[in-house]
């Protein structure tokens, strides 16, 4: 088996790095220097025409998009390690939260950053749209807060790659201005997830 993980520091690739550490499977790491535009080189674009990270190549087959990578890792390696549900309704629940992270919550966060980040030209930013996006992010965090009201983890009562994927993203948005203490269930869940040894290892790698 061959697994090659293409990543860049301080990017969404940190989620896949954490997952690989949790699974404890051997893999090769290849750093993509975004400032040097490695992502635009012909060889990389042949693997990922989007020119983004993360990218996982499993036995020569490239897989891009973090949620798709997480689904593949879960189905292929996670079930036997009790990190992903077997086929059935609990797996559907895991898929639901993986997609929700990238589409629903992720979309709101993207709109917030587009309208508030100094890296976006001022003429393309809207303070009003930024406030609307902030409210949308907070609404989605409220949805997660309610989901975690009577459970420790999202699916099946135990930590899974669905928790990992979402926790990694929530940890990122705490850096850009959303303090989780406002949502106590969410905050406690995030602490449970990020206190895992594999998370620490992935950040040190």
Secondary structure, 3 states (H helix, E strand, C coil): CCEEEEECCCCCHHHHHHHHHHHCCCCEEEECCCCCCHHHCHHHHHHCCCCCCCEEEECCEEEECHHHHHHHHHHHHHHHHCCCCCCCHHHHHHHHHHHHHHHHHHHHHHHHHHHHCCCCCHHHCCHHHHHHHHHHHHHHHHHHHHHCCCCCCCCCCCCCHHHHHHHHHHHHHHHCCCCHHHCHHHHHHHHHHHCCHHHHHHHHC
